[in-house]
């Protein structure tokens, strides 16, 4: 089990040069934007414009804060807000974004098609959630609040604060996640599963 704190992340330019992204984790660890198997990042989007094209990549986008954005994905219209389910789509089709009302921060999960398959779930923790794992890589990103996580091993316990991340390679067994009692509103997490094909 590995814990990444918000201070551990690195910031770099977007592939198309239109802004900056904060890379949370990339696999393999030394991979560039052209040869990663999977990658998780956040971006602050301050204006309308096109997305970077990533050939052979599938992506899932979620809104972390802000009023959301309207997307045109290969000509199809989508509206994405903080309350929307994470939106999967190919990263190699023409995609443009129009902000609804001001800047937003998004969570971007990408994986190489035919190599890794990913799934992203947004969870508002009003109690305790149990995640069953069967050999996939597990990533838990704490978007809001403070959470505690207990894994199947006695030493697999962690506390995540806002924007911290837990990573477990080849996860097996049940993981129990709960929000801290001191948080007045539900903690919000993103559960990301990545399976090598």
Backbone as ProteinMPNN parsed JSONL, in Angstrom:
{"seq_chain_A": "XXXXXXXXXXXXXXXXXXXXXXXXXXXXXXXXXXXXXXXXXXXXXXXXXXXXXXXXXXXXXXXXXXXXXXXXXXXXXXXXXXXXXXXXXXXXXXXXXXXXXXXXXXXXXXXXXXXXXXXXXXXXXXXXXXXXXXXXXXXXXXXXXXXXXXXXXXXXXXXXXXXXXXXXXXXXXXXXXXXXXXXXXXXXXXXXXXXXX", "coords_chain_A": {"N_chain_A": [[0.845, -1.198, 0.0], [0.522, 2.176, -0.861], [0.758, 5.579, 0.011], [-0.019, 8.7, -1.234], [0.527, 12.069, -0.726], [-1.006, 15.311, -1.129], [1.02, 17.187, -1.492], [2.947, 15.696, -2.738], [2.488, 15.543, -5.449], [3.168, 16.379, -8.91], [3.422, 19.229, -11.054], [2.784, 20.047, -14.443], [3.02, 21.191, -17.905], [0.048, 21.14, -20.012], [-0.447, 18.712, -22.633], [-1.108, 19.969, -25.036], [-0.232, 22.482, -24.501], [-1.986, 24.36, -23.48], [-2.525, 24.864, -20.805], [-2.055, 23.881, -17.35], [-1.38, 20.767, -15.706], [-1.82, 18.686, -12.85], [-0.054, 16.028, -11.99], [-0.966, 13.073, -10.475], [-0.368, 10.302, -10.283], [1.487, 8.026, -12.327], [1.84, 5.252, -14.526], [4.038, 3.089, -16.263], [6.276, 4.252, -13.577], [8.216, 6.092, -14.622], [7.161, 6.975, -16.964], [6.352, 8.931, -19.898], [4.158, 11.467, -21.345], [3.597, 10.243, -23.702], [3.95, 7.496, -23.546], [2.745, 6.156, -21.391], [1.086, 3.569, -19.445], [-1.104, 3.862, -17.748], [-2.624, 6.759, -16.222], [-3.226, 9.26, -13.778], [-4.586, 12.378, -13.073], [-5.016, 15.89, -12.171], [-6.597, 18.834, -13.409], [-6.635, 22.356, -13.746], [-8.98, 24.194, -15.234], [-9.37, 27.071, -16.988], [-10.482, 28.365, -19.116], [-12.372, 28.212, -22.225], [-11.929, 25.652, -24.755], [-10.008, 23.292, -26.851], [-9.438, 19.8, -26.093], [-6.396, 18.016, -25.348], [-5.103, 15.616, -27.658], [-4.814, 12.166, -27.25], [-3.503, 9.492, -28.603], [-4.838, 6.243, -28.931], [-5.754, 6.04, -26.335], [-8.006, 5.702, -23.601], [-10.204, 7.713, -21.661], [-11.474, 8.977, -18.523], [-13.476, 11.462, -17.179], [-14.014, 13.713, -14.485], [-15.664, 16.206, -12.508], [-14.234, 18.134, -10.035], [-14.392, 20.601, -8.638], [-16.147, 23.746, -9.045], [-18.491, 25.052, -11.536], [-18.873, 23.34, -13.606], [-18.774, 21.977, -17.018], [-19.571, 22.162, -20.518], [-19.31, 19.702, -22.925], [-18.153, 18.819, -26.16], [-17.887, 15.904, -27.699], [-16.452, 14.29, -30.149], [-18.46, 15.365, -31.701], [-20.766, 14.865, -30.22], [-22.889, 16.053, -27.626], [-22.321, 16.773, -24.18], [-22.96, 17.429, -20.749], [-21.137, 18.152, -17.889], [-20.937, 18.053, -14.429], [-20.216, 18.665, -10.879], [-21.893, 16.863, -9.651], [-22.323, 14.93, -11.506], [-22.007, 11.58, -12.785], [-18.801, 10.03, -13.259], [-17.395, 10.534, -16.497], [-16.772, 8.475, -19.172], [-14.751, 8.37, -22.143], [-13.281, 8.202, -25.464], [-9.901, 9.287, -25.717], [-8.799, 10.076, -28.037], [-10.42, 11.31, -29.881], [-11.854, 14.247, -31.433], [-12.363, 16.745, -29.047], [-13.935, 19.32, -27.315], [-14.25, 21.907, -24.838], [-16.581, 23.941, -23.069], [-16.855, 26.228, -20.573], [-19.254, 26.292, -17.922], [-19.737, 28.287, -15.938], [-17.291, 29.968, -15.104], [-13.993, 28.975, -13.827], [-12.926, 25.533, -13.484], [-11.961, 22.54, -11.671], [-10.743, 19.459, -12.691], [-10.777, 15.83, -12.563], [-8.798, 13.482, -14.095], [-8.624, 10.411, -15.563], [-6.692, 8.126, -17.306], [-6.094, 5.456, -19.584], [-4.221, 3.028, -21.469], [-5.58, 1.817, -24.357], [-6.48, -1.547, -24.874], [-4.382, -2.413, -23.368], [-4.624, -1.692, -20.622], [-7.559, -1.606, -18.678], [-9.816, 0.69, -17.261], [-11.914, 1.792, -14.507], [-14.03, 4.198, -13.027], [-15.468, 5.369, -10.071], [-17.595, 7.55, -8.383], [-18.089, 8.382, -5.022], [-20.124, 9.458, -2.43], [-19.602, 9.558, 0.865], [-21.714, 8.562, 3.231], [-21.703, 6.883, 5.252], [-20.256, 3.82, 5.839], [-18.295, 2.239, 3.367], [-17.712, -0.743, 1.622], [-15.252, -2.145, -0.386], [-14.788, -4.605, -2.705], [-12.045, -6.378, -3.919], [-10.27, -7.972, -6.603], [-7.658, -8.634, -7.559], [-7.098, -6.463, -9.224], [-5.458, -3.252, -9.794], [-5.862, -0.831, -7.301], [-7.003, 2.41, -6.717], [-7.64, 5.005, -4.519], [-8.947, 8.112, -4.318], [-9.189, 10.906, -2.357], [-11.453, 13.328, -2.468], [-12.968, 15.249, -1.052], [-13.068, 16.148, 2.38], [-12.143, 13.938, 5.113], [-10.937, 10.651, 5.318], [-10.919, 7.232, 6.48], [-9.228, 4.182, 5.844], [-9.326, 0.704, 5.769], [-7.577, -2.155, 5.004], [-7.399, -5.643, 3.887], [-5.189, -6.704, 5.231], [-3.549, -6.621, 8.459], [-1.864, -4.454, 8.804], [-2.663, -2.748, 6.878], [-3.83, 0.025, 6.941], [-5.004, 3.332, 6.728], [-5.141, 6.937, 6.745], [-6.681, 9.395, 4.919], [-6.501, 12.715, 3.847], [-8.037, 15.642, 2.351], [-7.569, 15.495, -1.11], [-5.553, 13.61, -0.97], [-4.138, 10.366, -1.844], [-4.578, 6.864, -2.105], [-2.852, 3.939, -3.106], [-2.976, 0.639, -4.175], [-1.363, -2.029, -5.442], [-2.354, -4.829, -7.395], [-4.615, -5.616, -5.815], [-6.337, -7.503, -3.342], [-9.182, -8.858, -1.722], [-11.279, -7.36, 0.893], [-11.846, -3.891, 1.268], [-12.387, -1.41, 3.582], [-13.972, 1.634, 3.86], [-14.424, 4.725, 5.442], [-15.916, 7.877, 6.359], [-14.518, 10.594, 8.241], [-15.672, 11.371, 11.547], [-15.666, 14.006, 12.244], [-16.224, 15.548, 10.087], [-18.497, 17.756, 8.659], [-20.063, 17.557, 6.373], [-20.707, 15.012, 3.872], [-17.863, 13.007, 3.108], [-16.167, 12.883, -0.012], [-15.165, 10.555, -2.357], [-13.137, 9.1, -4.956], [-13.144, 6.049, -6.486], [-10.966, 4.094, -8.133], [-10.365, 1.612, -10.424], [-8.004, -0.461, -11.971], [-7.198, -2.648, -14.476], [-4.913, -4.859, -15.857], [-4.782, -6.04, -19.163]], "CA_chain_A": [[0.0, 0.0, 0.0], [1.283, 3.424, -0.953], [-0.032, 6.784, 0.233], [0.509, 9.927, -1.829], [-0.071, 13.292, -0.205], [-1.173, 16.34, -2.158], [2.313, 17.835, -1.714], [3.807, 14.808, -3.526], [2.147, 15.58, -6.863], [3.972, 17.316, -9.702], [2.672, 20.023, -12.027], [3.447, 20.121, -15.747], [2.138, 21.761, -18.927], [-0.787, 20.25, -20.812], [0.185, 18.241, -23.858], [-1.307, 20.964, -26.097], [0.311, 23.759, -24.059], [-3.037, 25.305, -23.138], [-2.683, 25.043, -19.375], [-1.215, 23.028, -16.52], [-2.003, 19.621, -15.069], [-1.137, 18.158, -11.683], [0.001, 14.575, -12.128], [-1.044, 12.361, -9.205], [0.418, 9.069, -10.426], [1.575, 7.508, -13.687], [2.427, 3.919, -14.59], [5.095, 2.916, -15.27], [6.592, 5.509, -12.89], [9.032, 7.03, -15.391], [6.532, 7.15, -18.277], [6.044, 10.274, -20.387], [2.791, 11.605, -21.85], [3.449, 9.464, -24.932], [4.139, 6.048, -23.414], [2.232, 5.609, -20.136], [0.022, 2.563, -19.476], [-2.23, 4.578, -17.178], [-2.227, 8.03, -15.619], [-4.285, 9.965, -13.06], [-4.143, 13.755, -12.897], [-6.01, 16.943, -12.016], [-6.292, 20.022, -14.208], [-7.406, 23.573, -13.522], [-9.407, 24.684, -16.552], [-9.787, 28.464, -16.784], [-11.107, 28.911, -20.315], [-12.889, 27.272, -23.216], [-10.934, 25.245, -25.735], [-9.926, 21.873, -27.2], [-8.659, 18.881, -25.282], [-5.256, 17.355, -25.981], [-5.371, 14.311, -28.259], [-3.943, 11.068, -26.823], [-3.799, 8.377, -29.493], [-4.9, 4.931, -28.32], [-6.013, 6.18, -24.899], [-9.35, 5.952, -23.091], [-10.152, 8.591, -20.501], [-12.686, 9.253, -17.762], [-13.37, 12.816, -16.644], [-14.915, 14.069, -13.393], [-15.515, 17.583, -12.04], [-13.967, 18.197, -8.601], [-15.031, 21.819, -8.149], [-16.586, 24.655, -10.103], [-19.862, 24.879, -12.022], [-18.957, 22.32, -14.651], [-18.499, 22.368, -18.395], [-20.245, 21.5, -21.627], [-18.327, 19.048, -23.778], [-18.48, 18.252, -27.465], [-16.997, 14.761, -27.846], [-16.677, 13.745, -31.495], [-19.726, 15.902, -32.183], [-21.87, 14.597, -29.286], [-22.903, 17.02, -26.529], [-22.424, 16.27, -22.812], [-22.748, 18.402, -19.678], [-20.492, 17.49, -16.763], [-20.913, 18.871, -13.221], [-19.72, 17.945, -9.709], [-22.839, 15.797, -9.291], [-22.401, 13.947, -12.581], [-21.168, 10.388, -12.738], [-17.613, 10.16, -14.108], [-17.738, 10.371, -17.918], [-15.724, 7.837, -19.974], [-14.793, 8.602, -23.585], [-11.954, 8.047, -26.081], [-9.076, 10.494, -25.653], [-8.228, 10.346, -29.36], [-11.413, 11.914, -30.768], [-11.909, 15.693, -31.191], [-13.162, 17.103, -27.871], [-13.792, 20.715, -26.883], [-14.967, 22.213, -23.603], [-17.065, 25.289, -22.806], [-17.147, 26.315, -19.15], [-20.613, 26.724, -17.607], [-19.673, 29.57, -15.233], [-16.019, 30.115, -14.415], [-12.993, 27.92, -13.857], [-13.215, 24.268, -12.805], [-10.874, 21.575, -11.521], [-11.241, 18.134, -13.05], [-9.977, 14.632, -12.326], [-8.659, 12.842, -15.394], [-8.035, 9.071, -15.508], [-6.446, 7.666, -18.668], [-5.415, 4.167, -19.708], [-3.911, 2.67, -22.854], [-6.562, 0.875, -24.894], [-5.924, -2.847, -25.202], [-3.328, -2.744, -22.398], [-5.222, -1.548, -19.297], [-8.938, -1.124, -18.641], [-10.078, 1.351, -15.984], [-13.276, 2.154, -14.122], [-14.014, 5.253, -12.016], [-16.727, 5.507, -9.349], [-17.668, 8.651, -7.402], [-18.842, 7.942, -3.847], [-20.319, 10.371, -1.301], [-19.628, 8.662, 2.018], [-22.633, 8.899, 4.312], [-21.47, 5.843, 6.252], [-19.096, 2.998, 5.517], [-18.376, 1.533, 2.091], [-16.777, -1.847, 1.459], [-14.852, -2.376, -1.767], [-14.226, -5.936, -2.927], [-11.043, -6.353, -4.981], [-9.919, -9.306, -7.088], [-6.427, -8.643, -8.337], [-6.862, -5.244, -9.98], [-4.832, -2.16, -9.066], [-6.882, -0.005, -6.677], [-6.628, 3.772, -6.35], [-8.698, 5.758, -3.844], [-8.623, 9.538, -4.284], [-10.082, 11.622, -1.441], [-11.72, 14.647, -3.045], [-13.452, 16.161, -0.008], [-13.155, 15.597, 3.723], [-11.105, 13.06, 5.647], [-11.447, 9.282, 5.34], [-10.048, 6.161, 6.96], [-9.295, 2.987, 5.009], [-8.758, -0.511, 6.347], [-7.463, -3.215, 4.025], [-7.499, -7.0, 4.441], [-4.053, -6.986, 6.105], [-3.613, -5.876, 9.728], [-1.109, -3.202, 8.699], [-3.189, -1.97, 5.756], [-4.721, 1.047, 7.438], [-4.52, 4.658, 6.338], [-6.019, 8.101, 6.852], [-6.479, 10.305, 3.795], [-7.131, 14.027, 3.901], [-8.469, 16.125, 1.041], [-6.671, 15.381, -2.262], [-4.589, 12.525, -0.812], [-4.431, 9.198, -2.68], [-4.074, 5.54, -1.742], [-2.641, 3.038, -4.24], [-2.653, -0.746, -3.834], [-1.171, -2.857, -6.631], [-2.819, -6.213, -7.308], [-5.383, -5.652, -4.571], [-7.222, -8.639, -3.101], [-9.91, -8.81, -0.462], [-12.217, -6.274, 1.166], [-11.331, -2.627, 1.784], [-13.476, -0.703, 4.255], [-13.708, 3.07, 3.826], [-15.418, 5.513, 6.167], [-15.608, 9.285, 6.533], [-14.227, 11.001, 9.615], [-16.857, 11.868, 12.246], [-15.587, 15.453, 12.438], [-16.59, 16.222, 8.848], [-19.903, 18.118, 8.739], [-20.741, 17.077, 5.183], [-20.123, 13.732, 3.468], [-16.607, 12.953, 2.362], [-16.348, 12.42, -1.39], [-13.994, 9.846, -2.85], [-13.192, 8.45, -6.267], [-12.577, 4.702, -6.46], [-10.463, 3.83, -9.48], [-9.86, 0.247, -10.597], [-7.233, -0.594, -13.2], [-6.875, -4.057, -14.71], [-4.086, -5.128, -17.016], [-5.441, -6.996, -20.048]], "C_chain_A": [[0.876, 1.241, 0.0], [0.331, 4.598, -0.776], [0.689, 7.968, -0.398], [-0.224, 11.114, -1.228], [-0.112, 14.346, -1.303], [0.154, 17.016, -2.488], [3.253, 16.992, -2.565], [3.61, 14.97, -5.035], [3.025, 16.579, -7.605], [3.1, 17.977, -10.767], [3.481, 20.165, -13.302], [2.494, 20.735, -16.758], [1.231, 20.701, -19.545], [-0.029, 19.841, -22.069], [0.047, 19.265, -24.981], [-0.835, 22.359, -25.694], [-0.713, 24.761, -23.57], [-3.254, 25.553, -21.668], [-1.738, 24.136, -18.617], [-2.032, 21.891, -15.914], [-1.157, 19.193, -13.877], [-1.195, 16.641, -11.759], [0.016, 13.93, -10.747], [-0.176, 11.115, -9.25], [0.385, 8.647, -11.885], [2.238, 6.144, -13.625], [2.798, 3.596, -16.038], [5.58, 4.266, -14.733], [7.369, 6.529, -13.711], [8.406, 7.366, -16.75], [6.298, 8.624, -18.601], [4.584, 10.319, -20.827], [2.544, 10.752, -23.087], [3.49, 7.96, -24.72], [3.643, 5.47, -22.09], [1.228, 4.476, -20.418], [-1.251, 3.133, -18.858], [-1.728, 5.799, -16.402], [-3.442, 8.669, -14.957], [-3.779, 11.367, -12.749], [-5.335, 14.664, -12.612], [-5.607, 18.112, -12.907], [-7.198, 21.165, -13.79], [-7.714, 24.161, -14.889], [-10.008, 26.069, -16.358], [-10.492, 29.066, -17.988], [-11.588, 27.813, -21.244], [-11.775, 26.849, -24.169], [-10.909, 23.745, -25.974], [-9.13, 21.079, -26.169], [-7.439, 18.407, -26.071], [-5.694, 16.0, -26.539], [-4.336, 13.305, -27.758], [-4.318, 9.83, -27.629], [-3.778, 7.055, -28.739], [-5.216, 4.927, -26.845], [-7.511, 6.35, -24.652], [-9.248, 6.804, -21.844], [-11.506, 8.654, -19.813], [-12.487, 10.574, -17.041], [-14.418, 13.037, -15.565], [-14.637, 15.507, -12.986], [-15.343, 17.579, -10.527], [-14.539, 19.46, -7.964], [-15.299, 22.762, -9.305], [-17.964, 24.249, -10.615], [-19.994, 23.894, -13.178], [-18.636, 22.85, -16.028], [-19.337, 21.556, -19.359], [-19.184, 20.968, -22.574], [-18.943, 18.675, -25.113], [-17.448, 17.165, -27.73], [-17.31, 14.079, -29.169], [-18.056, 14.129, -32.014], [-20.911, 15.679, -31.268], [-21.751, 15.517, -28.076], [-23.092, 16.333, -25.184], [-22.237, 17.44, -21.862], [-22.238, 17.661, -18.46], [-20.42, 18.466, -15.601], [-20.327, 18.042, -12.074], [-20.61, 16.764, -9.347], [-22.951, 14.72, -10.354], [-21.579, 12.708, -12.26], [-19.934, 10.632, -13.606], [-17.936, 9.768, -15.557], [-16.59, 9.718, -18.677], [-15.879, 8.171, -21.455], [-13.39, 8.421, -24.156], [-11.184, 9.361, -26.033], [-8.474, 10.85, -26.997], [-9.282, 10.784, -30.371], [-11.473, 13.41, -30.463], [-12.873, 16.03, -30.049], [-12.88, 18.549, -27.508], [-14.671, 20.944, -25.657], [-15.369, 23.678, -23.575], [-17.475, 25.347, -21.346], [-18.557, 26.852, -18.923], [-20.599, 28.103, -16.963], [-18.38, 29.645, -14.44], [-15.183, 28.856, -14.406], [-13.457, 26.683, -13.088], [-11.905, 23.513, -12.588], [-11.445, 20.207, -11.844], [-10.253, 17.048, -12.639], [-9.986, 13.832, -13.614], [-7.948, 11.495, -15.205], [-7.894, 8.567, -16.934], [-5.737, 6.315, -18.641], [-5.26, 3.813, -21.182], [-4.828, 1.553, -23.314], [-5.891, -0.442, -25.298], [-4.825, -3.302, -24.257], [-3.888, -2.749, -20.974], [-6.657, -1.059, -19.471], [-9.187, -0.477, -17.283], [-11.558, 1.617, -15.777], [-13.183, 3.168, -12.985], [-15.405, 5.37, -11.404], [-16.619, 6.66, -8.356], [-18.562, 8.211, -6.264], [-18.906, 9.079, -2.83], [-20.533, 9.499, -0.073], [-20.571, 9.195, 3.096], [-22.532, 7.865, 5.431], [-20.185, 5.126, 5.901], [-19.33, 2.284, 4.197], [-17.307, 0.444, 2.061], [-16.524, -2.086, -0.014], [-14.225, -3.754, -1.865], [-13.264, -5.877, -4.109], [-10.608, -7.773, -5.315], [-8.72, -9.226, -8.039], [-6.181, -7.435, -9.206], [-6.035, -4.268, -9.147], [-5.947, -1.242, -8.562], [-6.296, 1.351, -6.33], [-7.841, 4.428, -5.692], [-8.217, 7.2, -3.699], [-9.651, 10.233, -3.408], [-10.273, 13.05, -1.967], [-12.121, 15.66, -1.984], [-13.461, 15.437, 1.328], [-11.946, 14.777, 4.113], [-11.698, 11.662, 5.74], [-10.427, 8.35, 5.991], [-10.298, 4.933, 6.102], [-8.632, 1.837, 5.75], [-8.761, -1.59, 5.274], [-7.521, -4.576, 4.684], [-6.331, -7.381, 5.347], [-4.087, -6.118, 7.349], [-2.893, -4.536, 9.656], [-1.617, -2.314, 7.561], [-4.261, -1.009, 6.251], [-4.142, 2.413, 7.111], [-5.597, 5.699, 6.593], [-5.671, 9.034, 5.7], [-7.197, 11.616, 4.072], [-7.433, 14.477, 2.471], [-7.325, 16.127, 0.034], [-5.514, 14.41, -2.037], [-5.059, 11.299, -1.59], [-3.815, 7.937, -2.081], [-3.946, 4.695, -3.004], [-2.279, 1.663, -3.699], [-2.561, -1.544, -5.131], [-1.7, -4.26, -6.369], [-3.61, -6.447, -6.015], [-6.288, -6.878, -4.507], [-7.928, -8.438, -1.761], [-10.766, -7.567, -0.317], [-11.507, -5.07, 1.778], [-12.518, -1.838, 2.339], [-13.097, 0.768, 4.377], [-14.817, 3.795, 4.576], [-14.951, 6.95, 6.286], [-15.359, 9.593, 7.993], [-15.462, 11.627, 10.249], [-16.848, 13.389, 12.386], [-16.007, 16.231, 11.19], [-18.094, 16.493, 8.858], [-20.692, 17.666, 7.515], [-20.047, 15.805, 4.711], [-18.762, 13.904, 2.796], [-16.916, 12.418, 0.97], [-15.055, 11.78, -1.857], [-14.23, 9.378, -4.271], [-12.452, 7.125, -6.148], [-12.235, 4.323, -7.895], [-9.878, 2.423, -9.508], [-9.177, 0.161, -11.955], [-6.821, -2.058, -13.351], [-6.072, -4.207, -15.983], [-4.706, -6.237, -17.854], [-4.457, -8.05, -20.549]], "O_chain_A": [[1.84, 1.344, 0.758], [-0.763, 4.614, -1.34], [1.865, 8.207, -0.126], [-1.454, 11.156, -1.223], [0.642, 14.285, -2.274], [0.391, 17.38, -3.639], [4.254, 17.504, -3.067], [4.476, 14.574, -5.815], [3.56, 17.511, -7.005], [2.172, 17.371, -11.304], [4.694, 20.374, -13.267], [1.29, 20.801, -16.511], [1.582, 19.522, -19.601], [0.898, 20.521, -22.509], [0.961, 19.426, -25.79], [-1.013, 23.315, -26.449], [-0.361, 25.902, -23.272], [-4.091, 26.38, -21.305], [-0.738, 23.671, -19.165], [-3.224, 22.04, -15.645], [0.067, 19.321, -13.892], [-2.261, 16.043, -11.611], [0.905, 14.205, -9.941], [0.651, 10.893, -8.366], [-0.597, 8.871, -12.592], [3.095, 5.901, -12.775], [1.99, 3.797, -16.944], [5.332, 5.303, -15.347], [7.193, 7.731, -13.509], [9.061, 7.977, -17.594], [6.079, 9.448, -17.714], [3.859, 9.333, -20.698], [1.394, 10.558, -23.48], [3.105, 7.208, -25.615], [4.084, 4.389, -21.699], [0.607, 4.43, -21.48], [-2.347, 2.918, -19.376], [-0.571, 5.86, -15.987], [-4.547, 8.629, -15.497], [-2.677, 11.532, -12.226], [-6.492, 14.278, -12.782], [-4.42, 18.35, -13.132], [-8.381, 20.968, -13.516], [-6.809, 24.575, -15.614], [-11.012, 26.235, -15.666], [-11.043, 30.163, -17.896], [-11.255, 26.64, -21.073], [-10.805, 27.579, -24.371], [-11.691, 23.005, -25.377], [-8.27, 21.617, -25.472], [-7.447, 18.398, -27.302], [-6.548, 15.326, -25.962], [-3.133, 13.554, -27.83], [-5.339, 9.196, -27.36], [-2.836, 6.767, -28.002], [-4.98, 3.93, -26.162], [-8.198, 7.05, -25.396], [-8.318, 6.645, -21.054], [-12.545, 8.417, -20.428], [-11.472, 10.789, -16.379], [-15.564, 12.608, -15.702], [-13.507, 15.98, -13.102], [-16.207, 17.077, -9.807], [-15.107, 19.402, -6.873], [-14.756, 22.602, -10.398], [-18.53, 23.242, -10.189], [-21.095, 23.645, -13.668], [-18.274, 24.015, -16.195], [-19.754, 20.435, -19.071], [-18.273, 21.692, -22.975], [-20.102, 18.267, -25.189], [-16.275, 17.459, -27.96], [-18.312, 13.375, -29.293], [-18.732, 13.339, -32.674], [-21.976, 16.249, -31.507], [-20.655, 15.737, -27.559], [-23.913, 15.425, -25.051], [-21.446, 18.343, -22.134], [-22.823, 16.663, -18.04], [-19.908, 19.575, -15.75], [-19.982, 16.874, -12.256], [-20.132, 15.772, -8.797], [-23.603, 13.7, -10.134], [-20.577, 12.783, -11.549], [-20.013, 11.367, -14.591], [-18.655, 8.799, -15.806], [-15.532, 10.33, -18.823], [-16.996, 8.249, -21.965], [-12.41, 8.479, -23.413], [-11.75, 10.426, -26.279], [-7.718, 11.817, -27.101], [-9.078, 10.651, -31.577], [-11.172, 13.811, -29.339], [-14.044, 15.652, -30.078], [-11.723, 18.957, -27.405], [-15.686, 20.277, -25.462], [-14.611, 24.551, -23.998], [-18.351, 24.595, -20.92], [-19.008, 27.75, -19.634], [-21.346, 28.99, -17.374], [-18.377, 29.409, -13.232], [-15.596, 27.809, -14.904], [-14.269, 26.774, -12.167], [-10.888, 23.797, -13.222], [-12.503, 19.832, -11.337], [-9.073, 17.304, -12.403], [-11.047, 13.537, -14.164], [-6.808, 11.45, -14.742], [-8.862, 8.576, -17.694], [-4.888, 6.064, -17.786], [-6.049, 4.233, -22.028], [-4.849, 0.471, -22.727], [-4.866, -0.444, -25.979], [-4.379, -4.447, -24.329], [-3.659, -3.69, -20.213], [-6.933, -0.203, -20.311], [-8.806, -1.039, -16.256], [-12.345, 1.663, -16.723], [-12.357, 3.02, -12.084], [-16.401, 5.461, -12.122], [-15.664, 6.735, -7.582], [-19.668, 7.721, -6.494], [-17.873, 9.604, -2.413], [-21.529, 8.782, 0.019], [-20.254, 10.165, 3.785], [-23.218, 7.979, 6.447], [-19.149, 5.755, 5.69], [-20.424, 1.784, 3.935], [-16.153, 0.675, 2.423], [-17.461, -2.214, -0.801], [-13.241, -4.041, -1.185], [-13.622, -5.383, -5.178], [-10.577, -8.654, -4.456], [-8.778, -9.696, -9.175], [-5.149, -7.369, -9.875], [-5.919, -4.432, -7.932], [-6.87, -0.914, -9.308], [-5.228, 1.44, -5.726], [-8.94, 4.406, -6.246], [-7.21, 7.47, -3.043], [-10.85, 10.162, -3.678], [-9.357, 13.87, -1.91], [-11.665, 16.803, -2.011], [-13.815, 14.26, 1.406], [-10.87, 14.901, 3.528], [-12.832, 11.497, 6.19], [-9.234, 8.647, 6.042], [-11.426, 4.669, 5.685], [-7.531, 1.971, 6.284], [-9.803, -1.908, 4.703], [-7.675, -4.67, 5.901], [-6.466, -8.297, 6.158], [-4.596, -4.998, 7.309], [-3.257, -3.592, 10.356], [-1.06, -1.245, 7.313], [-5.451, -1.21, 6.008], [-2.933, 2.623, 7.206], [-6.788, 5.394, 6.651], [-4.514, 9.417, 5.524], [-8.358, 11.626, 4.482], [-7.121, 13.776, 1.508], [-6.256, 16.682, 0.288], [-4.578, 14.385, -2.836], [-6.232, 11.199, -1.953], [-2.677, 7.948, -1.613], [-4.821, 4.726, -3.869], [-1.384, 1.533, -2.864], [-3.557, -1.716, -5.834], [-1.527, -4.813, -5.283], [-3.309, -7.351, -5.236], [-6.926, -7.243, -5.494], [-7.352, -7.921, -0.804], [-10.96, -6.814, -1.272], [-10.681, -5.208, 2.68], [-13.519, -1.629, 1.654], [-12.046, 1.11, 4.92], [-16.0, 3.519, 4.375], [-13.751, 7.223, 6.311], [-15.912, 8.942, 8.879], [-16.217, 12.332, 9.578], [-17.892, 13.998, 12.62], [-16.13, 17.454, 11.242], [-18.886, 15.568, 9.043], [-21.893, 17.416, 7.624], [-18.912, 15.542, 5.107], [-18.549, 14.834, 2.017], [-17.818, 11.598, 0.797], [-13.983, 12.378, -1.766], [-15.368, 9.272, -4.729], [-11.285, 7.083, -5.76], [-13.11, 4.245, -8.757], [-9.002, 2.089, -8.71], [-9.699, 0.645, -12.96], [-6.18, -2.63, -12.469], [-6.481, -3.751, -17.051], [-5.114, -7.265, -17.314], [-4.839, -8.94, -21.309]]}, "name": "protein", "num_of_chains": 1, "seq": "XXXXXXXXXXXXXXXXXXXXXXXXXXXXXXXXXXXXXXXXXXXXXXXXXXXXXXXXXXXXXXXXXXXXXXXXXXXXXXXXXXXXXXXXXXXXXXXXXXXXXXXXXXXXXXXXXXXXXXXXXXXXXXXXXXXXXXXXXXXXXXXXXXXXXXXXXXXXXXXXXXXXXXXXXXXXXXXXXXXXXXXXXXXXXXXXXXXXX"}
